[in-house]
Amino acid sequence: MANINQDYLKLPGSYLFSAIGKRVRAYEEAHPEKRVIRLGIGDVTQPLVPAVIDALHRAVEEMGEAQTFRGYAPDLGYAFLRKAIAENDYVKRGCDISEDEIFISDGAKCDCGNIQEIFGKDNRVAVCDPVYPVYVDSNVMAGRTGKYDEKTGRYEGVIYMPCTQENGFVPDIPGEVPDLIYLCFPNNPTGAVISKQKLQKWVDYANDYGCVILYDAAYEAYISDPDIPHSIYECRGARRCAIEFRSFSKTAGFTGLRLGFTVVPRSLEVQGVPLWPLWARRHGTKYNGAPYIVQRAGEAVYSEEGRQQVREQIAYYMENAGYIYDGLKAAGYHVYGGVNAPYIWLKTPRGMTSWEFFEHLLSRANVVGTPGAGFGPSGEAYLRLTAFGRREDTIEAVERIKDAGIL
Ligand SMILES: Cc1ncc(COP(=O)(O)O)c(C=O)c1O
């Protein structure tokens, strides 16, 4: 008789965004005259840039001609895209990463979730708290954790690294030594960034203790401060201890198109075993590649026009971030993030829990945020707002929050 993976039963019921969706729908049904503005879910609103659309059209035409039609993509992705990535994202920044260390995929979520498969079940996992839930949930599904404790909001066996106002939302090295360390900068949900000096400390620590850092840089394109690292490979020794994830979703509006990549350096080994062949094996066995037309669209992001157009789009979102950050700060709120990241981490006023504040914003300002508790216990006194909305909505949302008299 078949049986199920019992580890799935450890996952608590409602997924954060469906819980939010339910409450918003209930409010809208009860108040059909109100226009609710959503600054909660991290999806983009601006259309794909012209350079990407042109590349898509050209690639579609190629697919309609016998001479230029393409079937399955190469296992690791097309060379034209891997070359563009290696040159622009790494070599130009002084990182020693070659095209053959880049694995193209259909987005960072799958890669962040799947990477744990190449590691033993007994690895101890460390995550930031608050955290992008995929890192934790994928390890729960794989049986690498104990039970979920409703009271603490934590899984047994996971090392949680609190990211608080006191440590600038950058985790301290934990008391017990982990094996796998998930780091994400610029951070979702806090919008915090890590300095090169602090990131170097993590790299040195990982090399000293034989840990692997799983570095999620999905939001690197939002960094404007020249001293903040875009890649972990800007640090000495990172080729020996780190895997990096990147995404075209927030960089170029590909959330619906789907494209990302993972960097596994050839020199990265665990107990003398190189990880590159393991990830290549996993990729080749379980994945059949991002579509040709989408990889051509990704290549166009690195063209001169593409770079310029994407930069303008990111500037648009970061101006939204500025409206939210400055507006709410001037109104007396404590706000974090929003400078090198498209997320604003808003402290709940008057000691409210994050769900209480969520309800206040929804009912009094008709604005939807994401309660920080959904990202982990250290998010309890915060709410995440995103800069991915339309300009008019963003400005109106800020005005409504200011006028709602919640403070
Ligand atoms: C930190 C982080 N990593 C990865 C992803 C997933 O990106 P993708 O759309 O490429 O799957 C997201 C998306 O919200 C994210 O916030």
The ligand as an SDF file (V2000), in Angstrom:
LIG
                    3D

 16 16  0  0  0  0  0  0  0  0999 V2000
   14.3320   35.9860   -1.5750 C   0  0  0  0  0  0  0  0  0  0  0  0
   13.6840   35.4220   -2.7720 C   0  0  0  0  0  0  0  0  0  0  0  0
   14.2860   34.4300   -3.4200 N   0  0  0  0  0  0  0  0  0  0  0  0
   13.7350   33.8740   -4.5050 C   0  0  0  0  0  0  0  0  0  0  0  0
   12.5230   34.3090   -4.9870 C   0  0  0  0  0  0  0  0  0  0  0  0
   11.8940   33.6130   -6.1530 C   0  0  0  0  0  0  0  0  0  0  0  0
   12.2030   34.1660   -7.3300 O   0  0  0  0  0  0  0  0  0  0  0  0
   11.7200   33.5350   -8.7030 P   0  0  0  0  0  0  0  0  0  0  0  0
   10.5680   34.3450   -9.1680 O   0  0  0  0  0  0  0  0  0  0  0  0
   12.9220   33.6440   -9.5910 O   0  0  0  0  0  0  0  0  0  0  0  0
   11.3520   32.1120   -8.4840 O   0  0  0  0  0  0  0  0  0  0  0  0
   11.8650   35.3430   -4.3510 C   0  0  0  0  0  0  0  0  0  0  0  0
   10.5700   35.7920   -4.8600 C   0  0  0  0  0  0  0  0  0  0  0  0
    9.8020   36.4870   -4.2840 O   0  0  0  0  0  0  0  0  0  0  0  0
   12.4530   35.9110   -3.2090 C   0  0  0  0  0  0  0  0  0  0  0  0
   11.8490   36.8780   -2.5360 O   0  0  0  0  0  0  0  0  0  0  0  0
  1  2  1  0
  2  3  1  0
  2 15  2  0
  3  4  2  0
  4  5  1  0
  5  6  1  0
  5 12  2  0
  6  7  1  0
  7  8  1  0
  8  9  2  0
  8 10  1  0
  8 11  1  0
 12 13  1  0
 12 15  1  0
 13 14  2  0
 15 16  1  0
M  END
$$$$
